[in-house]
Amino acid sequence: MEIFITIVIVLIASFIIYKNIKKSSKGNCNCGSCSSHCSKYKNDDK
């Protein structure tokens, strides 16, 4: 049972990391909320 839970946690973490990398490669914001506090918007203002 512990192995199953560990596998599920690893799969969820991998999916989140994959989503963030995919967004970053497209030039989109890769933070959780994409608000005005996102570092991407701060870099675009300069």
Beta strands, then each sheet from edge to edge (+ up, - down):
end
